[in-house]
Amino acid sequence: MTIRAILAASFVLALPACASDEVVAAEGAGQETRVLTTETAKATTEEWGVFKEYFAGETAATTDLLSGTATIKAGMEIHPPHRHAEEEFLMVVSGEGEWTVGEDTFTAREGDMLYAAAWDTHGIKNTGNEPLTFVFWKWNSRGLPVPVDPEL
């Protein structure tokens, strides 16, 4: 499956039977149902690779939502393993690398997905010879308190 197919399947909650650039209001969602294309994503080139932000903001069920892709150059990582208040899913769509979950490391291959609960240490590093691309979604749930850092 190509990254475009994964993103189309992942970033559209309800795709109407119309042209992809049409927008249909989602009842009560605060956001409109739409296709978020790679051409309209906000791309940033960094020393480690390319970050593409597809959506940042709120939906009917989330706050602090950030979704997008990152392509990491061979032998690099975006940042060391980290932790934050948001829950997060990451899915490798091409390349190979290494996940960090807490103190443990695991092989990361195309099609693998990581879920990180709030405040759990996690990360991904490209250990291969080709770029590693992953798609991610991180958020807090609307109506629930933002999780407090258990180390405070």
C-alpha positions as CSV (number, residue, x, y, z in Angstrom):
1,M,0.0,0.0,0.0
2,T,1.4,3.4,-0.9
3,I,1.6,6.3,1.6
4,R,-1.0,8.2,-0.4
5,A,-3.4,5.2,0.0
6,I,-2.7,4.9,3.7
7,L,-3.2,8.6,4.3
8,A,-6.4,8.7,2.2
9,A,-7.8,5.8,4.3
10,S,-6.5,7.3,7.6
11,F,-7.3,10.9,7.3
12,V,-10.9,10.7,6.0
13,L,-13.5,9.7,8.5
14,A,-16.4,9.8,6.0
15,L,-15.7,10.4,2.3
16,P,-18.8,11.6,0.4
17,A,-19.5,10.3,-3.1
18,C,-18.1,13.4,-4.7
19,A,-14.9,14.9,-6.1
20,S,-12.0,14.7,-3.5
21,D,-11.8,18.5,-3.2
22,E,-15.4,19.0,-2.2
23,V,-16.0,19.6,1.5
24,V,-19.0,18.4,3.4
25,A,-19.8,19.6,6.9
26,A,-19.7,16.9,9.5
27,E,-22.7,17.3,11.8
28,G,-21.6,18.7,15.1
29,A,-17.9,17.9,14.6
30,G,-16.4,21.4,14.6
31,Q,-14.4,20.2,11.5
32,E,-15.5,19.5,8.0
33,T,-15.1,16.1,6.4
34,R,-12.4,16.5,3.8
35,V,-9.4,14.9,2.2
36,L,-6.1,16.2,3.5
37,T,-3.6,15.9,0.6
38,T,0.1,15.7,0.6
39,E,0.2,18.9,-1.5
40,T,-1.6,20.9,1.2
41,A,0.3,19.5,4.1
42,K,2.7,21.9,5.8
43,A,6.1,20.5,5.0
44,T,9.2,21.4,7.0
45,T,12.7,20.2,6.0
46,E,15.0,19.4,8.9
47,E,18.5,18.0,9.2
48,W,17.0,14.6,10.0
49,G,14.5,14.6,7.1
50,V,11.0,16.0,6.3
51,F,8.0,16.6,8.6
52,K,4.6,17.0,7.1
53,E,1.7,18.4,9.3
54,Y,-1.6,17.4,7.8
55,F,-3.8,18.6,10.7
56,A,-3.3,20.4,14.0
57,G,-6.2,21.5,16.2
58,E,-9.4,20.1,17.5
59,T,-12.2,17.8,16.4
60,A,-15.5,16.9,18.0
61,A,-13.8,14.2,20.2
62,T,-10.2,15.5,20.5
63,T,-8.1,18.5,21.6
64,D,-4.5,19.1,20.9
65,L,-4.6,16.8,17.8
66,L,-1.6,16.6,15.5
67,S,-1.4,14.3,12.5
68,G,1.0,13.9,9.7
69,T,4.1,12.1,8.4
70,A,7.8,12.2,9.0
71,T,10.5,10.8,6.7
72,I,13.7,10.2,8.6
73,K,17.1,9.9,6.8
74,A,19.1,6.7,7.2
75,G,20.8,6.5,10.6
76,M,18.9,9.4,12.1
77,E,16.0,10.1,14.5
78,I,13.8,13.2,14.9
79,H,14.6,13.4,18.6
80,P,15.6,11.0,21.3
81,P,12.8,9.0,22.9
82,H,10.4,11.3,24.6
83,R,7.1,11.5,26.5
84,H,4.1,13.8,26.4
85,A,0.5,14.2,27.7
86,E,-1.1,13.1,24.4
87,E,-1.9,9.5,23.4
88,E,-0.2,8.7,20.1
89,F,-0.2,6.1,17.2
90,L,2.7,5.8,14.8
91,M,2.8,3.5,11.8
92,V,5.8,2.8,9.6
93,V,4.8,3.0,5.9
94,S,8.2,2.5,4.4
95,G,11.7,1.7,5.6
96,E,13.0,0.0,8.7
97,G,14.2,1.1,12.1
98,E,13.9,0.7,15.8
99,W,11.1,1.5,18.2
100,T,11.8,2.6,21.8
101,V,9.1,1.8,24.3
102,G,10.2,2.6,27.9
103,E,13.7,1.1,28.2
104,D,13.1,-1.5,25.5
105,T,13.8,-1.4,21.8
106,F,12.0,-3.4,19.0
107,T,12.5,-3.7,15.3
108,A,10.2,-1.3,13.3
109,R,9.2,-2.5,9.8
110,E,6.8,-1.4,7.2
111,G,3.2,-2.0,8.4
112,D,4.2,-2.0,12.2
113,M,2.3,0.3,14.5
114,L,3.2,1.7,17.9
115,Y,0.6,3.0,20.4
116,A,2.0,5.3,23.2
117,A,-0.2,6.0,26.2
118,A,0.1,9.4,27.8
119,W,3.5,10.0,29.5
120,D,5.0,6.7,28.3
121,T,8.5,7.1,26.8
122,H,8.6,6.2,23.1
123,G,10.5,6.9,19.9
124,I,11.6,5.7,16.5
125,K,15.0,5.8,14.8
126,N,15.9,4.9,11.3
127,T,18.5,2.1,11.5
128,G,18.2,1.2,7.8
129,N,20.0,2.4,4.7
130,E,16.9,4.0,3.1
131,P,14.6,6.7,4.4
132,L,12.0,5.6,7.0
133,T,8.5,7.2,6.7
134,F,5.9,6.9,9.4
135,V,2.4,8.4,9.8
136,F,1.3,9.6,13.2
137,W,-1.7,10.8,15.2
138,K,-1.5,12.3,18.7
139,W,-4.3,13.8,20.7
140,N,-6.0,14.4,24.0
141,S,-9.6,13.4,24.4
142,R,-12.2,16.1,24.6
143,G,-14.2,16.1,27.9
144,L,-11.4,14.3,29.8
145,P,-8.8,16.0,31.9
146,V,-5.3,16.2,30.3
147,P,-3.3,13.4,31.9
148,V,-1.0,14.7,34.7
149,D,2.7,13.8,34.4
150,P,3.1,11.0,37.0
151,E,6.7,12.0,37.5
152,L,5.7,15.4,38.9
